[in-house]
Amino acid sequence: AARRVIVHVDLDCFYAQVEMIRNPELRDKPLGVQQKSIVVTCNYEARKLGVKKLMSVKDAKEKCPQLMLVNGEDLTPYRETSYKVTELLGEFCPLVERLGFDENFVDITEIVEKRLNQLQQSGCSRVCVSGHVYNNQPINLHDTTHVRLVIGSQIAEEFREAICRRLGLTGCAGVAWNKLLSKLVSGTFKPNQQTVLLPESCQDLMSSLDRIQKVPGIGYKTAKRLETLGVRNVCDLQALPSAVLEKELGVSTAQRIQKLSYGEDGSPVTPSGPPQSFSDEDSFKKCSSEVEVKEKIEELLPNLLDRIYKDGRQPHTVRLTIRQFSSTDRWFNRESRQCPIPPHLLQKFGKESSNIVSPLVDILMKLFRKMIDVELPFHLTLLSVCFSNLKDLPSSKKGSIGFYLKQMSPPSSSGK
């Protein structure tokens, strides 16, 4: 456990960020994302003016009359962006576990070990921390646990930079030796910052939790039962005799939450299921001709097809999304069209992508013409291509002998 290095990545005001990317006009304005009559999240401009998460729309408007509200009941854009983040992190390391739409755990132990070995072989003893150290605790470069976590902080910063550069999203990160502590420490400095926890500060972090429910893994019902025993914070829980806790909650639950109270968590980072779609997009100041649109689609496809090939499933639906700008009214309009991928093209996925690019471009250009009258002037600021409705290959999954035999032999006319 002491060797493990876990990063918790938590995106800043996620829904609001997605909306600001979808409509750049909203950036730098107080923004709330509304579901029913509740502001489910808001950006930091709105927070500065007194708006809080889960505030009623009525109260939020009273606090901040200039608050811009966006309807966030369709979760599709958030879900797609969330998968993009998990997918991007998976390019660095295979051990990525999604936690909701805006959080991911990444077990970077192997990457850290490699970098530590390189440091030792080069004879370099200096290594600098990225971001904050919890409690401003001094780093001991003679302690390999410290050095591992410091290397982990550098990798966490690389994650955050890649997410910002490629997806336009900012987020916080926590670096520790288990999931519990990395999650707890990640929110120490917000927004768009990161914190590393060293072992000597573990007790300080746990003691700082003023409510027992702030410990991940201790839910509302358990917290209520603990309150009957006089337990309201982590220090109370640590001081409670094990026998009393076991009598109230049972041996296994009592032992689990007592370990959590000391920051002990042996649970592994479990890779989440495969993404439900693959998408890529390009944003720009202006794209105003069919030729440019075609070129941009052609640029997006190879990388997407390579990701689909590595995944091993066949997408059955393709979607094109555009963002159009009106210079007269100064507004952005986002629109999408999708269609099934023709059966004769499905067989070409997982093979040489060059044979499939041209027919896919034709399909996407037809979708484009359904949204835009090319006879009239237009001004696009974004193009996005998405493949969804992913299904396993008919014979077997990629990676099995059956898959490679299928690649070698032409499909039979019967389709079996």
C-alpha positions in Angstrom: 0.0 0.0 0.0 2.8 2.4 0.8 4.1 2.0 -2.8 0.8 2.9 -4.4 0.4 6.3 -6.0 -3.2 7.3 -6.7 -4.4 10.5 -8.4 -8.0 11.8 -8.0 -9.0 14.1 -10.8 -12.0 16.3 -10.1 -13.2 18.7 -12.8 -14.2 22.2 -11.8 -18.0 23.0 -12.0 -18.2 20.4 -14.7 -21.7 21.0 -16.2 -21.0 24.8 -16.3 -17.6 24.2 -18.0 -19.2 22.0 -20.7 -21.8 24.7 -21.3 -19.1 27.4 -21.6 -17.3 25.3 -24.2 -20.5 24.8 -26.1 -21.3 28.5 -26.1 -18.1 30.7 -25.5 -20.4 33.7 -25.1 -21.2 32.4 -21.6 -17.6 32.5 -20.5 -16.7 35.1 -17.9 -20.4 35.6 -17.1 -22.2 34.3 -14.0 -23.7 31.0 -15.2 -25.9 28.4 -13.7 -27.0 25.1 -15.0 -30.7 24.5 -14.3 -32.5 21.2 -13.8 -36.2 21.7 -13.0 -36.2 24.5 -10.5 -32.7 23.9 -9.1 -29.3 25.3 -10.0 -27.4 22.0 -10.0 -24.1 23.7 -10.5 -22.7 27.2 -11.4 -19.4 28.6 -12.5 -17.0 30.5 -10.2 -18.2 33.9 -11.5 -21.7 33.0 -10.1 -20.2 31.6 -6.9 -18.4 34.9 -6.2 -21.8 36.6 -6.3 -23.4 34.3 -3.8 -24.9 31.5 -6.0 -24.4 28.0 -4.6 -24.9 24.5 -6.0 -28.4 23.1 -5.4 -29.8 26.5 -4.7 -33.4 27.1 -6.0 -33.5 29.1 -9.2 -35.7 31.7 -7.4 -33.0 32.2 -4.6 -30.2 32.2 -7.1 -31.8 35.0 -9.2 -32.4 37.0 -6.1 -28.7 36.7 -5.1 -27.5 37.4 -8.6 -30.1 39.0 -11.0 -27.6 38.9 -13.9 -27.3 35.1 -13.6 -27.4 33.3 -17.0 -29.3 30.0 -16.8 -28.9 27.1 -19.2 -31.2 24.1 -19.2 -29.1 21.0 -18.2 -31.7 18.3 -18.2 -30.3 16.6 -21.3 -27.2 14.9 -20.0 -25.8 13.8 -23.4 -23.2 16.5 -23.7 -22.0 16.0 -20.2 -21.8 12.2 -20.6 -19.9 12.5 -23.8 -17.4 15.0 -22.4 -17.0 12.8 -19.3 -16.1 9.8 -21.4 -13.6 11.9 -23.3 -11.8 12.7 -20.1 -11.7 9.1 -18.9 -10.6 8.1 -22.4 -7.8 10.7 -22.4 -6.6 9.6 -19.0 -6.6 6.0 -20.3 -4.0 7.1 -22.9 -1.6 7.7 -20.0 -2.5 4.7 -17.9 -4.9 1.7 -18.2 -6.0 1.9 -14.5 -8.7 4.6 -14.7 -11.9 4.4 -12.7 -14.8 6.8 -13.4 -16.6 8.2 -10.4 -19.7 10.0 -11.7 -19.3 12.4 -14.6 -16.6 14.7 -13.3 -14.3 12.5 -11.2 -11.7 9.8 -12.0 -9.2 7.8 -10.0 -6.0 6.9 -11.8 -3.5 4.3 -10.3 -0.1 5.6 -11.6 2.1 3.4 -9.5 3.8 1.7 -12.5 4.5 5.0 -14.2 6.0 6.4 -10.9 8.2 3.3 -10.5 9.6 3.7 -14.0 10.4 7.4 -13.5 11.9 6.7 -10.1 14.2 4.1 -11.6 15.2 6.6 -14.3 16.0 9.2 -11.7 18.1 6.7 -9.7 20.0 5.5 -12.8 20.7 9.1 -13.8 22.1 9.8 -10.3 19.7 12.8 -10.0 18.5 13.4 -6.5 16.5 16.6 -7.1 12.8 16.3 -7.8 10.3 19.2 -7.5 6.8 19.0 -6.4 4.0 20.3 -8.7 1.2 22.2 -7.0 0.7 22.4 -3.2 1.8 20.1 -0.4 -0.9 19.6 2.2 0.0 21.5 5.4 3.1 22.9 3.6 4.9 19.9 5.0 8.6 19.7 4.0 9.6 17.0 1.5 12.3 14.6 2.5 14.1 13.5 -0.7 15.8 10.7 1.2 12.4 9.1 1.8 11.3 7.1 -1.3 7.6 7.4 -0.3 7.9 11.2 -0.4 9.8 11.0 -3.7 7.1 8.7 -5.2 4.4 11.1 -4.3 6.3 14.1 -5.6 6.7 12.3 -8.9 3.0 11.5 -8.8 2.3 15.3 -8.4 4.2 15.9 -11.7 2.2 13.2 -13.5 -1.0 14.7 -12.1 -0.1 18.1 -13.5 0.5 16.4 -16.9 -3.0 14.9 -16.7 -4.5 18.3 -15.9 -2.5 20.1 -18.7 -3.6 17.5 -21.2 -7.3 17.7 -20.2 -7.1 21.5 -20.5 -5.2 21.6 -23.8 -7.2 18.9 -25.6 -10.7 19.3 -24.0 -10.6 22.9 -22.7 -11.5 21.7 -19.2 -9.8 22.7 -15.9 -9.8 20.6 -12.8 -8.3 19.8 -9.4 -6.2 16.8 -8.5 -5.2 15.1 -5.3 -2.2 12.8 -5.0 -1.9 10.2 -2.2 -1.3 6.4 -1.6 -5.0 5.4 -1.7 -8.3 6.4 -3.2 -9.8 7.7 0.0 -7.0 10.2 0.7 -6.5 11.3 -2.9 -10.2 12.2 -3.1 -10.2 14.0 0.3 -7.0 16.0 -0.5 -7.9 17.0 -4.1 -10.3 19.7 -3.0 -7.9 21.5 -0.7 -7.2 24.2 -3.2 -9.8 25.2 -5.8 -10.3 25.8 -8.7 -7.7 24.4 -11.1 -5.1 23.5 -8.6 -3.7 20.3 -7.1 -2.4 19.0 -3.7 -0.1 16.1 -2.7 -0.6 14.5 0.7 2.5 13.1 2.5 2.0 10.3 5.1 2.9 12.4 8.1 -0.1 14.7 7.4 -2.7 12.0 7.0 -4.0 12.4 10.6 -4.3 16.2 10.2 -6.3 15.7 7.0 -8.7 13.2 8.7 -9.0 15.3 11.8 -10.0 18.3 9.7 -13.3 16.6 8.6 -15.8 18.2 10.9 -18.7 15.9 9.9 -18.5 12.1 9.7 -20.4 12.1 6.4 -17.4 13.9 4.7 -15.6 10.5 4.8 -16.3 8.8 1.4 -17.9 5.4 2.2 -19.9 6.6 5.2 -23.4 7.3 4.1 -26.4 9.1 5.6 -27.9 6.1 7.5 -24.6 5.0 9.0 -23.8 8.6 10.1 -27.2 8.7 11.8 -26.5 5.5 13.7 -23.1 6.8 14.7 -24.7 10.0 16.0 -26.7 7.9 18.5 -23.2 6.8 19.9 -22.1 10.4 20.2 -20.0 10.3 17.0 -20.1 13.4 15.0 -16.6 13.8 13.5 -13.6 11.7 12.6 -11.9 12.2 15.9 -15.0 10.9 17.8 -15.0 7.8 15.5 -11.3 7.1 16.1 -11.8 7.4 19.9 -14.8 5.1 20.0 -14.0 1.6 21.4 -14.1 -1.1 18.6 -16.4 -3.3 20.7 -19.1 -0.5 21.0 -18.9 0.1 17.2 -19.1 -3.6 16.4 -22.1 -4.1 18.6 -24.0 -1.3 16.8 -22.9 -1.9 13.2 -21.6 -5.5 13.0 -18.0 -6.6 12.9 -17.2 -6.1 9.1 -18.9 -2.6 8.8 -17.3 -1.5 12.1 -13.8 -2.5 11.0 -14.3 -1.0 7.6 -15.3 2.5 8.8 -12.8 2.5 11.6 -10.1 2.0 9.0 -11.5 4.7 6.9 -11.4 7.1 9.9 -7.6 6.6 10.0 -7.3 7.1 6.2 -6.8 3.4 5.4 -8.2 2.2 2.1 -7.0 -0.8 0.3 -9.6 -0.8 -2.5 -8.1 -1.0 -6.0 -8.6 1.4 -8.8 -11.0 -0.7 -11.0 -11.1 0.3 -14.7 -14.6 1.4 -15.7 -16.5 -0.2 -18.5 -15.8 0.8 -22.1 -17.1 4.2 -23.4 -20.5 4.4 -25.0 -19.2 6.6 -27.8 -16.0 7.9 -29.5 -15.9 11.5 -30.5 -13.5 14.2 -31.5 -14.0 17.9 -32.3 -12.2 20.9 -33.7 -13.1 24.4 -32.7 -11.9 27.5 -34.6 -12.6 31.1 -35.2 -14.2 30.7 -38.6 -15.0 28.0 -41.2 -17.1 29.2 -44.0 -16.8 26.9 -47.0 -17.8 23.3 -47.9 -14.2 22.6 -48.8 -13.0 23.7 -45.4 -15.7 21.6 -43.7 -14.7 18.5 -45.7 -11.0 19.1 -44.8 -11.7 19.4 -41.1 -13.9 16.2 -41.1 -11.0 14.4 -43.0 -8.6 15.6 -40.3 -10.8 14.3 -37.4 -11.6 10.8 -38.8 -8.2 9.0 -38.8 -7.7 9.4 -35.0 -11.3 8.4 -34.3 -11.0 5.3 -36.5 -7.8 4.3 -34.8 -9.4 4.6 -31.4 -12.4 2.5 -32.6 -10.0 -0.1 -34.0 -8.2 -0.4 -30.7 -11.5 -0.7 -28.9 -12.6 -3.6 -31.1 -16.3 -2.8 -31.3 -18.3 -1.7 -34.3 -20.1 1.7 -34.1 -23.6 1.6 -35.8 -24.4 5.3 -35.6 -22.4 8.4 -36.7 -23.3 12.0 -35.7 -22.1 15.3 -36.9 -22.4 18.4 -34.6 -21.8 22.0 -35.7 -21.7 25.3 -33.9 -22.8 28.2 -36.0 -22.1 31.9 -35.3 -24.4 34.7 -36.4 -22.5 37.9 -36.8 -25.7 40.0 -37.0 -27.3 38.7 -33.8 -24.1 37.7 -32.1 -25.3 34.2 -31.1 -24.0 30.7 -31.3 -26.3 27.9 -32.3 -25.3 24.2 -31.8 -27.0 21.6 -34.0 -26.6 17.9 -34.6 -27.7 15.3 -37.2 -27.0 11.5 -37.1 -27.7 8.4 -39.1 -27.1 4.7 -39.1 -23.8 3.5 -40.6 -24.6 1.4 -43.8 -24.1 -2.3 -43.3 -21.5 -2.6 -46.1 -19.3 -0.1 -44.2 -19.6 -1.8 -40.8 -17.5 -4.7 -42.1 -14.6 -2.2 -42.8 -14.3 -1.1 -39.2 -11.3 -2.7 -37.6 -9.5 -3.0 -40.9 -7.4 -0.5 -43.0 -9.0 2.8 -42.1 -8.1 4.3 -45.5 -10.8 2.3 -47.2 -13.5 3.8 -45.0 -12.6 7.5 -44.7 -13.9 8.5 -48.1 -17.4 7.0 -47.7 -17.7 8.3 -44.2 -16.8 11.8 -45.3 -19.6 11.5 -47.9 -22.1 10.5 -45.2 -21.0 13.3 -42.9 -21.2 15.9 -45.7 -24.8 14.8 -46.3 -25.6 15.3 -42.7 -23.9 18.7 -42.9 -26.0 19.8 -45.8 -29.1 18.9 -43.8 -28.2 21.6 -41.3 -26.6 24.2 -43.5 -27.8 25.7 -46.8 -24.4 25.9 -48.5 -25.8 28.4 -51.1 -25.9 31.0 -48.3 -23.0 32.4 -46.3 -22.3 30.5 -43.1 -19.8 30.9 -40.2 -19.0 27.8 -38.1 -16.8 27.8 -35.0 -16.9 24.0 -34.2 -17.2 20.6 -35.9 -17.6 17.4 -33.9 -17.8 13.8 -35.2 -19.2 11.1 -32.9 -19.5 7.3 -33.4 -22.0 5.6 -31.0 -24.2 2.6 -30.6 -21.1 0.4 -30.2 -21.6 -3.3 -30.5 -19.2 -6.3 -30.3 -18.1 -7.8 -33.5 -20.5 -10.5 -34.8 -18.1 -13.4 -34.4 -16.2 -12.5 -31.3 -14.4 -9.7 -29.5 -11.1 -8.2 -30.7 -8.2 -9.9 -29.0 -9.5 -13.4 -29.5 -8.4 -15.9 -32.2 -11.8 -15.7 -33.8 -11.4 -11.9 -34.4 -8.2 -12.3 -36.2 -9.4 -15.3 -38.3 -12.4 -13.1 -39.3 -9.9 -10.4 -40.4 -8.1 -12.9 -42.6 -11.1 -14.5 -44.3 -13.8 -12.6 -46.4 -17.2 -12.6 -44.8 -19.5 -15.3 -46.1 -22.6 -14.4 -48.1 -24.8 -16.0 -45.5 -23.5 -13.5 -42.9 -22.8 -16.3 -40.4 
